[in-house]
Amino acid sequence: MELAINRKSTMFRLREELIDRLKQLAARDNRSLNNYVETILMEVAYNTPNATTRAAMAEAQNDESLTTVNMDSYESFLQSLDLK
């Protein structure tokens, strides 16, 4: 037996351009605007990184040994990885 999901109607005032873009993205995923926006909000509200992930993110942002990857072509990409 499935449990009903309680939903509450609410109103937001958003820019027209944003609503148009969200409608495009929802249509691309074959979803309703409501479902698309609800999915995005659920992801933001409930997918918080744990301590290990936050530490890895901070390390990646502050690592001075990071190098730029060349994406001009596959060959240049491989060369820029400097795999030794």
C-alpha positions in Angstrom: 0.0 0.0 0.0 1.4 3.4 -1.0 1.4 6.3 1.3 0.0 9.6 -0.1 2.4 12.5 -0.4 0.9 15.6 1.2 1.5 18.7 -0.9 0.6 22.2 -0.2 -0.1 24.8 -2.9 2.1 27.9 -2.7 2.9 30.8 -4.9 6.2 32.2 -6.0 7.0 35.3 -8.0 9.8 34.5 -10.5 11.2 36.3 -13.5 9.4 35.5 -16.7 12.7 34.5 -18.4 13.4 32.0 -15.6 10.0 30.5 -15.9 10.4 30.2 -19.7 13.8 28.5 -19.2 12.4 26.1 -16.6 9.5 25.2 -18.9 12.1 24.4 -21.7 14.1 22.2 -19.4 11.0 20.4 -18.1 9.8 19.8 -21.6 13.3 18.4 -22.5 13.0 15.9 -19.7 9.3 15.2 -20.6 8.2 16.5 -17.2 5.7 19.0 -15.9 7.0 22.3 -14.7 5.8 21.6 -11.2 7.5 18.2 -11.1 10.7 19.6 -12.6 10.9 22.5 -10.1 10.0 20.2 -7.2 12.8 17.8 -8.2 15.3 20.5 -8.3 14.3 21.9 -4.9 14.3 18.4 -3.3 17.8 17.9 -4.6 19.0 21.2 -3.2 17.2 20.8 0.1 18.2 17.2 0.9 21.5 16.5 -0.9 24.0 18.1 1.4 27.5 16.7 1.2 28.9 14.8 4.2 32.1 15.9 6.1 34.3 13.7 3.8 32.9 15.2 0.7 33.1 18.8 2.0 36.7 18.2 2.9 37.5 16.9 -0.6 35.7 19.8 -2.1 37.7 22.3 0.0 40.9 20.6 -0.9 40.2 20.7 -4.6 39.3 24.4 -4.4 42.5 25.3 -2.5 45.0 22.9 -4.1 47.8 25.0 -5.7 49.2 21.9 -7.5 46.1 21.8 -9.8 46.9 22.3 -13.5 44.8 23.3 -16.4 43.5 20.6 -18.8 43.6 21.4 -22.5 40.2 20.5 -24.1 41.0 21.6 -27.6 41.3 18.0 -28.9 41.5 14.5 -27.5 45.2 14.4 -28.1 45.9 17.7 -26.4 43.7 16.6 -23.5 45.8 13.4 -23.0 49.0 15.4 -23.2 47.8 17.9 -20.7 47.1 15.2 -18.2 50.8 14.6 -18.0 50.4 10.9 -17.2 53.8 9.6 -16.1 
